[in-house]
Amino acid sequence: MQELLVYVIPKWTELCIDDFKEKSSRLNDVIEEGDRKIYNFETFVSETYHRLYDRQPNRLEDSAIKPENKIWIAIHQQMSELTAFQQFSNRLNGDEFLSGIGTTALCIAIAEMLPEPAEPLEDPEVIRKQLRGIFEAIQEQTPSAGLMQKIQQLKQQGLETRLACEAYADSISNTEIETALIAGIREAEAEMQSIAESLEAFSGGNNYSNETQLKIADKIQLAQRIQASPKLQVIAELAGKKIAIAAKMQRTKVKEGRIEMVGVTTGNDLTQLLPCELLKLTTPELFPIFAQGYIERSLLQRELISREPLARGPIIICLDSSGSMAGQEEIWSKAIALALLSIAVSQKRHCRILHFTDIVERIDDFAGEIPDTNRVIDCIEKFYNGGSTSFTSALTGALESINQHEQTKKADVVLITDGLDTPLSSFMEQWQADRKKYEFSCYGILITCGNLSNYESTIGKLCDRYVEIEDLTDDSEVSDCLYSI
C-alpha cells in the first residue's frame, strides 16, 4: 500500500488508476522517470489522478501530512490556486480514460520540472518504521547501550533525510511549478483533442463521446497506437476535416420521396387538417362543430405515407498503393477513404476498401454500422509501395464486391490513383456492360501533374465522372464529386 502524501485516495479511484497504469506503458515511463528523482513520485501520480477523476478530492488534515512531503504540498497548493487546473479537472471528473490522459501529461511536465537532486533522496518513513520496530521489540524493556546508540543514529539519520527532502522542495519556486502545470494542462488538452478526433476518424465519423462500446483498455491501446504513429496522426487530422465536409453535404442533400399524400382520411392531427376544417377552428360559430370532430377524431385530414429511398449497394474504394503514392498522396487518399467510410456508416451501406498495385493487395469489408476502430486502423495503416498500377485488377475487385452483395443496384465505385493504365478493350467493354447491368456509378480521382492527355478517353470510359487533382490542399472538386453520393 502506498504511503499517503497529501490526499486520501478512495478505493474505487485507486483501482481505476492502477488499471490505467497496468495498461499504459507511457504512464509507467513517466513514473519511472519521476521515481528516479524522488522516491514517492508514483504516489503523487495517483493523487493527481484522484484530483482529476473525483469531484471532491479528500485532503489530509495538515497535522497528518508529513514534513518531508513539502514538495507535494507546494505542487498540490498550486493546483488548487490555478483556475486553469480547476476548469481542467471539472471537464475530466468521472471519466477514467481522460483522467488518465490528463494525469500522464501533467506528470510528464512535473517530472521534467523537478531538478536532479544533488544526492539521492531517501524516504524518512523507512527510518521511522525501523525505529517503531525496535520499540515494539523491546516494549517496556530498558534498551542496552548499543541499542540506544543505534536508536540515536537512526533518529539523526531520519532528521537529516527529512531536512534534505525539505531543502529539495525549497529549491523549487512556485513560479516553476505553475509554469509546469500550465504546460501540462495545455499538452493534455491538445492530446485529448487529438485522441478524440483520431478515434472519430477511425470509427466511421462517430463522435468519441458516443464510443461507449470501447472499454478503457481498448481506448488506452488505441490512443497509444495512434500516438506512436505520426502517419496515423496526420491521416486522422486531415480525415477529420474531410469527414466534417462530408457530413455537412450529407445533411444538405434533398431527401426526395420521403412523404407522399395518397388521399383524405379522418382524425385530429392539427398539422394535417384540410383548409375546410381549419376554417371551423377560426370561426366562432363553427368552433363547437370543430371541437366535437376533434374529440371524435372525425375531422378531415390528409392521408400521408412515407416512402423510404430504395436501398443502395456498397461503396467500394479502390486505393492505389503503388510506390509513386508514397508520402502526401497516400495521406490524402486515405483521408478521403475515411470520409467515404463515414458516409457509408451514416447511410448504413456496406463499404469495401481495396488496396491495389498491379494486383489487389488487400481487401477490407465494413458492414453498414460503426466499424471496429482497430480494423479500420489496420486497413488505413497498410501501404504496399508497389511498382505498377492496374485498373483492371482494382475494378475487377470492385465488381466482385457488387456481385457478392445482396443489394447489387446503386453501388458507388471510387478509384483513387496517380497512375496511368490502359486496360484491354475486352475489359473495357465488359465494364461498360456491367455498369449498365448493375446500375452503379464510378468516380475517378486522379492525382496528377496534368499529363493525362493520352489517357483521358480511357478514364472517361471507365468513370461516370472524374476529377484531376494537382493541388492536394485544394480538393473542392472532390467534395462536389464524392461527398454527396
Secondary structure as GFF3:
##gff-version 3
##sequence-region A 1 485
A	DSSP	beta_strand	7	8	.	.	.	ID=ss1
A	DSSP	alpha_helix	11	23	.	.	.	ID=ss2
A	DSSP	alpha_helix	25	37	.	.	.	ID=ss3
A	DSSP	alpha_helix	41	53	.	.	.	ID=ss4
A	DSSP	beta_strand	58	59	.	.	.	ID=ss5
A	DSSP	three_ten_helix	62	64	.	.	.	ID=ss6
A	DSSP	three_ten_helix	67	69	.	.	.	ID=ss7
A	DSSP	alpha_helix	70	81	.	.	.	ID=ss8
A	DSSP	alpha_helix	83	92	.	.	.	ID=ss9
A	DSSP	alpha_helix	96	113	.	.	.	ID=ss10
A	DSSP	alpha_helix	124	138	.	.	.	ID=ss11
A	DSSP	alpha_helix	145	170	.	.	.	ID=ss12
A	DSSP	alpha_helix	174	201	.	.	.	ID=ss13
A	DSSP	three_ten_helix	208	210	.	.	.	ID=ss14
A	DSSP	alpha_helix	216	227	.	.	.	ID=ss15
A	DSSP	alpha_helix	230	251	.	.	.	ID=ss16
A	DSSP	beta_strand	259	267	.	.	.	ID=ss17
A	DSSP	three_ten_helix	270	272	.	.	.	ID=ss18
A	DSSP	alpha_helix	275	282	.	.	.	ID=ss19
A	DSSP	three_ten_helix	284	286	.	.	.	ID=ss20
A	DSSP	alpha_helix	287	296	.	.	.	ID=ss21
A	DSSP	beta_strand	299	306	.	.	.	ID=ss22
A	DSSP	beta_strand	315	320	.	.	.	ID=ss23
A	DSSP	three_ten_helix	323	325	.	.	.	ID=ss24
A	DSSP	alpha_helix	328	346	.	.	.	ID=ss25
A	DSSP	beta_strand	351	356	.	.	.	ID=ss26
A	DSSP	beta_strand	360	366	.	.	.	ID=ss27
A	DSSP	alpha_helix	373	381	.	.	.	ID=ss28
A	DSSP	alpha_helix	391	404	.	.	.	ID=ss29
A	DSSP	beta_strand	412	417	.	.	.	ID=ss30
A	DSSP	alpha_helix	425	438	.	.	.	ID=ss31
A	DSSP	beta_strand	441	447	.	.	.	ID=ss32
A	DSSP	alpha_helix	456	462	.	.	.	ID=ss33
A	DSSP	beta_strand	465	469	.	.	.	ID=ss34
A	DSSP	alpha_helix	476	482	.	.	.	ID=ss35
###
